[in-house]
Amino acid sequence: MLSTGRSERVAGPRRRRDHEVVDFSGLQRDQDGVVARRQLIGEGLSPTVVAKLVRRGDLVPLHPGVYVDHNGPPTWQQHAWAAVLHAWPSALCLGSALRAAEGPGRRDRATRQIHVAIDGERRLHDVPGVVVHRMTGFGGRVQWNTGPPRVRYDESVLDVAAGARSDLDAVATLADAVGARRTTAARLLGRLRARKRIARREWLEAVLSDVAEGTCSVLEHSYQSRVVRPHGLPQGSLQAPSRATSGRVYRDVDHPELGLKVELDGRLFHTATQDRDRDLERDLDAAVDGAAATVRLGFGQAHERACSTAAKLGAVMNRLGWSGQAHPCPACATERDAAA
């Protein structure tokens, strides 16, 4: 898609020298109306002619040496092309690569700040609206035939999940990718294991292994280690696995003496991770109020709000006849401060 040699066509037609015509409409079409000064000069326009086109308003600067062919508000795609051309050779990465792959429907990714990757050996300063990332193994991780070039989808999903602000946000990134059928948990797991260095490696590998194998052991471990044991709750007994129509397995924690069952929901669900988390929290609140004797917990309850979950489960168990008391753990004050 992108070339820097003299075979490029650049947008026009525009006259040069006496009566020669330079046609740069092909490049204009291929790059959504965005062109770089070096491309125009490489095609045969003189620096004087390029400067004249800028003065006349035929080309409007977006970054130093990068122009768009109109004076209206640039689209996200045009900002993306401008960022890539500014840092060339470069490619969209992180959320910008996902936005380019997923299309304009994902407005949550359509930020004005464009993330681009360059080879790890290069040095390049950011410009307003563009964040440059140095990437090891850059060339082999890029799809050069897309417009604009971008880091491959699976690689970008892992990068975004690894850099997520919270475990729930990381799960949401994986959920969106797998739920939209743009990739699979097994494929992501394979790419993850091929990476030499990545943040959150062990946790991401455990979650993806669960999804690929149809289990939820990561969630089970978090439930026991973050919710139950630190707060002195009864552990209950794990029931035999049950398989849903989707093929995923859910393990129930049964408290027959209380008539209470805790179901751990480790599914990845497309685009609605945060909404699903709110639904699960409402179910837990309903159990506190006595409207249910079965509660279903997900990653948000076990990872993000373990202390709050323990307090609510303790209240449910007290209502059903448990004579003990949930007690605070060292992390309770930190979670309480974060929620304030």
C-alpha positions as CSV (number, residue, x, y, z in Angstrom):
1,M,0.0,0.0,0.0
2,L,2.7,2.5,0.9
3,S,5.8,3.1,-1.2
4,T,8.5,5.7,-1.0
5,G,10.1,5.2,-4.5
6,R,9.6,7.0,-7.7
7,S,7.0,4.6,-8.8
8,E,4.5,6.2,-6.4
9,R,1.7,8.3,-7.9
10,V,0.9,11.3,-5.9
11,A,-2.5,13.3,-6.0
12,G,-3.4,15.8,-8.7
13,P,-3.0,16.5,-11.5
14,R,-0.7,19.5,-10.8
15,R,1.5,21.3,-13.3
16,R,5.2,21.4,-12.8
17,R,8.0,23.3,-14.6
18,D,6.6,24.4,-18.0
19,H,3.8,22.1,-19.2
20,E,4.5,18.7,-17.5
21,V,1.7,17.4,-15.4
22,V,2.2,15.4,-12.1
23,D,-0.7,13.2,-11.3
24,F,-0.8,12.3,-7.6
25,S,-4.5,11.2,-7.4
26,G,-3.5,7.6,-6.9
27,L,-1.5,8.3,-3.8
28,Q,-4.2,10.6,-2.6
29,R,-6.8,7.9,-3.0
30,D,-4.6,5.2,-1.4
31,Q,-3.8,7.3,1.6
32,D,-7.1,8.9,2.3
33,G,-6.0,12.3,0.9
34,V,-2.8,12.4,3.1
35,V,0.6,12.8,1.5
36,A,4.2,13.4,2.7
37,R,6.5,16.0,1.3
38,R,9.2,13.5,0.6
39,Q,6.7,11.5,-1.4
40,L,5.8,14.5,-3.6
41,I,9.4,15.3,-4.1
42,G,10.2,11.7,-4.9
43,E,7.5,11.8,-7.6
44,G,9.2,14.8,-9.2
45,L,7.6,17.9,-7.7
46,S,10.2,20.5,-6.7
47,P,10.3,21.9,-3.1
48,T,9.1,25.2,-4.5
49,V,6.0,23.7,-6.1
50,V,5.2,21.8,-2.9
51,A,5.5,25.1,-0.9
52,K,3.2,26.8,-3.4
53,L,0.6,24.1,-3.1
54,V,0.7,24.6,0.7
55,R,0.4,28.4,0.4
56,R,-2.5,28.1,-2.0
57,G,-4.3,25.8,0.5
58,D,-4.3,22.8,-1.8
59,L,-2.3,20.9,0.8
60,V,-2.9,21.6,4.5
61,P,-0.2,20.7,7.1
62,L,-1.1,18.1,9.7
63,H,2.5,17.4,10.9
64,P,5.8,18.8,9.7
65,G,6.1,17.6,6.1
66,V,2.7,15.8,6.1
67,Y,-0.4,17.2,4.5
68,V,-4.0,16.6,3.8
69,D,-5.8,17.7,0.7
70,H,-8.6,19.7,2.3
71,N,-9.0,22.4,5.0
72,G,-11.9,20.8,6.9
73,P,-11.7,18.6,10.0
74,P,-9.5,15.5,9.3
75,T,-11.1,12.1,9.8
76,W,-9.6,9.6,12.3
77,Q,-8.3,7.6,9.3
78,Q,-6.5,10.7,8.0
79,H,-5.0,11.4,11.4
80,A,-3.8,7.8,11.4
81,W,-2.2,8.1,8.0
82,A,-0.6,11.4,9.0
83,A,0.9,9.8,12.1
84,V,2.3,6.8,10.2
85,L,3.8,9.1,7.5
86,H,5.3,11.4,10.1
87,A,7.2,8.5,11.7
88,W,7.8,6.5,8.6
89,P,8.7,3.6,8.4
90,S,6.1,3.0,11.1
91,A,2.8,1.3,11.8
92,L,-0.3,1.9,14.0
93,C,0.0,0.0,17.2
94,L,-1.9,-0.6,20.5
95,G,-5.5,0.7,20.5
96,S,-4.9,2.6,17.2
97,A,-4.1,-0.7,15.5
98,L,-7.2,-2.3,16.9
99,R,-9.4,0.7,15.8
100,A,-8.0,0.4,12.3
101,A,-8.7,-3.4,12.2
102,E,-12.2,-3.2,13.8
103,G,-13.5,-0.3,11.8
104,P,-15.3,2.9,12.7
105,G,-17.9,1.2,14.9
106,R,-15.5,1.1,17.8
107,R,-15.7,4.8,18.7
108,D,-14.2,4.2,22.1
109,R,-10.9,3.5,20.3
110,A,-11.2,6.5,17.9
111,T,-9.2,8.9,20.1
112,R,-7.3,11.8,18.5
113,Q,-4.1,10.5,20.1
114,I,-2.6,8.1,17.6
115,H,-0.1,5.4,18.7
116,V,2.5,4.3,16.2
117,A,5.4,1.8,16.5
118,I,8.9,2.2,15.0
119,D,11.9,-0.1,15.0
120,G,13.5,-0.4,18.4
121,E,16.8,1.0,17.2
122,R,15.3,4.3,16.0
123,R,14.8,7.5,18.0
124,L,12.0,9.9,17.1
125,H,10.3,12.6,19.1
126,D,6.5,12.7,19.6
127,V,4.5,15.5,17.9
128,P,1.1,16.6,19.2
129,G,-1.5,13.9,18.7
130,V,1.1,11.2,18.0
131,V,2.7,8.8,20.5
132,V,5.7,6.9,19.2
133,H,6.6,3.5,20.6
134,R,9.9,1.7,19.9
135,M,9.3,-2.0,19.2
136,T,11.6,-5.0,19.2
137,G,11.1,-7.2,16.2
138,F,9.1,-4.4,14.6
139,G,9.3,-5.4,10.9
140,G,8.0,-9.0,11.5
141,R,5.0,-7.8,13.6
142,V,3.5,-5.4,11.0
143,Q,1.0,-5.9,8.3
144,W,2.5,-3.6,5.6
145,N,-0.3,-4.2,3.1
146,T,-3.0,-2.5,5.1
147,G,-3.9,1.1,4.9
148,P,-2.4,2.5,7.0
149,P,0.1,-0.2,8.0
150,R,-0.5,-1.6,11.4
151,V,0.8,-4.1,13.9
152,R,-0.9,-7.5,13.5
153,Y,-4.2,-7.9,15.3
154,D,-3.2,-10.6,17.7
155,E,0.0,-8.8,18.7
156,S,-2.0,-5.6,19.3
157,V,-4.6,-7.4,21.5
158,L,-1.8,-8.8,23.7
159,D,-0.1,-5.4,23.9
160,V,-3.3,-3.6,25.0
161,A,-4.2,-6.4,27.5
162,A,-0.7,-6.4,29.0
163,G,-0.8,-2.6,29.4
164,A,-4.4,-2.4,30.8
165,R,-5.0,-0.4,33.9
166,S,-6.7,-3.4,35.7
167,D,-7.3,-7.1,35.4
168,L,-10.9,-6.5,34.4
169,D,-9.8,-4.1,31.6
170,A,-7.4,-6.8,30.4
171,V,-10.1,-9.4,30.4
172,A,-12.4,-7.0,28.5
173,T,-9.7,-6.6,25.7
174,L,-9.4,-10.4,25.3
175,A,-13.2,-10.7,25.5
176,D,-13.8,-8.2,22.7
177,A,-11.2,-9.8,20.4
178,V,-12.4,-13.4,21.0
179,G,-16.1,-12.6,21.1
180,A,-15.9,-10.7,17.8
181,R,-14.3,-13.9,16.3
182,R,-11.4,-11.9,15.0
183,T,-9.1,-14.3,16.7
184,T,-9.3,-17.2,19.2
185,A,-7.9,-17.8,22.6
186,A,-5.7,-20.5,21.3
187,R,-4.2,-18.2,18.7
188,L,-3.6,-15.5,21.3
189,L,-2.0,-18.0,23.6
190,G,0.3,-19.2,20.9
191,R,1.4,-15.6,20.1
192,L,1.8,-14.9,23.8
193,R,4.1,-17.9,24.3
194,A,6.2,-16.8,21.3
195,R,6.9,-13.4,22.9
196,K,10.1,-13.0,24.7
197,R,9.1,-10.1,26.9
198,I,5.6,-8.9,27.9
199,A,4.0,-7.6,31.0
200,R,1.3,-9.7,32.8
201,R,2.6,-12.8,31.0
202,E,1.7,-15.4,33.7
203,W,-1.7,-14.0,34.3
204,L,-2.6,-13.6,30.7
205,E,-1.4,-17.1,29.9
206,A,-3.5,-18.5,32.7
207,V,-6.6,-16.7,31.5
208,L,-6.2,-17.6,27.9
209,S,-5.5,-21.2,28.8
210,D,-8.7,-21.3,30.8
211,V,-10.7,-19.9,27.8
212,A,-9.0,-22.3,25.3
213,E,-9.6,-25.3,27.5
214,G,-13.1,-24.4,28.7
215,T,-12.3,-24.0,32.4
216,C,-12.2,-21.1,34.8
217,S,-9.4,-22.0,37.2
218,V,-8.0,-18.5,37.3
219,L,-11.3,-17.2,38.6
220,E,-11.6,-20.1,41.1
221,H,-8.1,-19.4,42.4
222,S,-8.9,-15.6,42.8
223,Y,-12.2,-16.4,44.5
224,Q,-10.5,-18.6,47.1
225,S,-7.3,-16.6,47.5
226,R,-8.7,-13.0,47.4
227,V,-12.3,-13.4,48.6
228,V,-12.7,-16.4,50.8
229,R,-9.5,-17.1,52.8
230,P,-8.4,-13.6,53.6
231,H,-11.8,-12.7,55.0
232,G,-12.5,-15.9,56.9
233,L,-15.5,-17.0,54.8
234,P,-16.5,-20.7,54.6
235,Q,-14.8,-22.3,51.7
236,G,-17.7,-24.6,50.6
237,S,-17.2,-27.6,48.3
238,L,-16.5,-27.6,44.6
239,Q,-19.1,-29.4,42.6
240,A,-18.4,-31.5,39.6
241,P,-17.8,-29.5,36.4
242,S,-20.8,-28.8,34.2
243,R,-20.5,-28.0,30.5
244,A,-22.7,-25.3,28.9
245,T,-23.8,-25.3,25.3
246,S,-20.9,-23.0,24.5
247,G,-18.5,-25.7,25.6
248,R,-17.2,-23.7,28.5
249,V,-17.1,-25.2,32.0
250,Y,-18.4,-23.5,35.2
251,R,-17.5,-24.8,38.6
252,D,-20.0,-24.2,41.4
253,V,-19.1,-23.6,45.1
254,D,-21.8,-25.3,47.2
255,H,-22.8,-24.5,50.8
256,P,-25.5,-27.1,51.4
257,E,-25.7,-26.2,55.1
258,L,-26.8,-22.7,54.1
259,G,-28.7,-23.5,50.9
260,L,-26.3,-21.2,49.0
261,K,-24.5,-21.8,45.8
262,V,-21.8,-19.6,44.4
263,E,-21.3,-19.8,40.6
264,L,-18.1,-18.6,39.1
265,D,-18.6,-17.1,35.6
266,G,-15.3,-17.0,33.7
267,R,-16.8,-16.5,30.3
268,L,-15.4,-13.9,27.9
269,F,-18.3,-11.9,26.4
270,H,-18.1,-9.7,23.4
271,T,-18.2,-5.9,23.9
272,A,-20.3,-6.1,27.0
273,T,-17.7,-6.9,29.6
274,Q,-18.3,-3.8,31.7
275,D,-22.1,-4.2,31.4
276,R,-21.9,-7.9,32.4
277,D,-19.8,-6.9,35.4
278,R,-22.5,-4.5,36.5
279,D,-25.2,-7.2,36.0
280,L,-23.2,-9.6,38.3
281,E,-22.8,-6.9,40.9
282,R,-26.6,-6.3,40.9
283,D,-27.2,-10.1,41.3
284,L,-24.9,-10.0,44.3
285,D,-26.7,-7.1,45.8
286,A,-30.0,-8.9,45.2
287,A,-28.7,-11.8,47.2
288,V,-27.7,-9.5,50.1
289,D,-31.3,-8.2,50.1
290,G,-32.7,-11.8,50.2
291,A,-33.9,-12.0,46.7
292,A,-31.7,-15.0,45.7
293,A,-29.9,-17.9,47.3
294,T,-27.5,-18.3,44.3
295,V,-24.9,-15.8,43.4
296,R,-22.8,-15.6,40.3
297,L,-19.4,-13.9,40.4
298,G,-17.0,-12.9,37.6
299,F,-13.6,-11.3,37.3
300,G,-14.7,-7.9,38.5
301,Q,-16.0,-9.3,41.9
302,A,-13.0,-11.6,42.4
303,H,-10.2,-9.4,41.1
304,E,-11.3,-5.8,41.3
305,R,-13.6,-5.8,44.3
306,A,-12.6,-8.9,46.3
307,C,-13.0,-7.1,49.7
308,S,-16.4,-5.7,48.9
309,T,-17.5,-9.0,47.5
310,A,-16.4,-10.8,50.7
311,A,-18.4,-8.3,52.8
312,K,-21.5,-8.9,50.7
313,L,-21.1,-12.7,50.7
314,G,-20.6,-12.6,54.5
315,A,-23.9,-10.7,54.8
316,V,-25.7,-13.3,52.5
317,M,-24.3,-16.1,54.6
318,N,-25.3,-14.5,57.9
319,R,-28.8,-14.1,56.6
320,L,-28.9,-17.8,55.7
321,G,-27.7,-18.9,59.1
322,W,-23.9,-18.7,59.2
323,S,-22.8,-17.6,62.7
324,G,-19.4,-16.4,61.7
325,Q,-18.3,-13.0,60.6
326,A,-16.4,-11.8,57.6
327,H,-13.3,-9.8,58.8
328,P,-11.2,-7.2,56.9
329,C,-7.9,-8.2,55.3
330,P,-4.9,-6.0,54.7
331,A,-6.1,-5.1,51.3
332,C,-9.5,-3.8,52.4
333,A,-8.4,-0.3,53.3
334,T,-6.7,0.0,49.9
335,E,-9.8,-1.1,48.0
336,R,-11.9,1.2,50.0
337,D,-9.7,4.2,49.3
338,A,-9.6,3.3,45.6
339,A,-13.4,3.2,45.5
340,A,-13.8,6.6,47.3
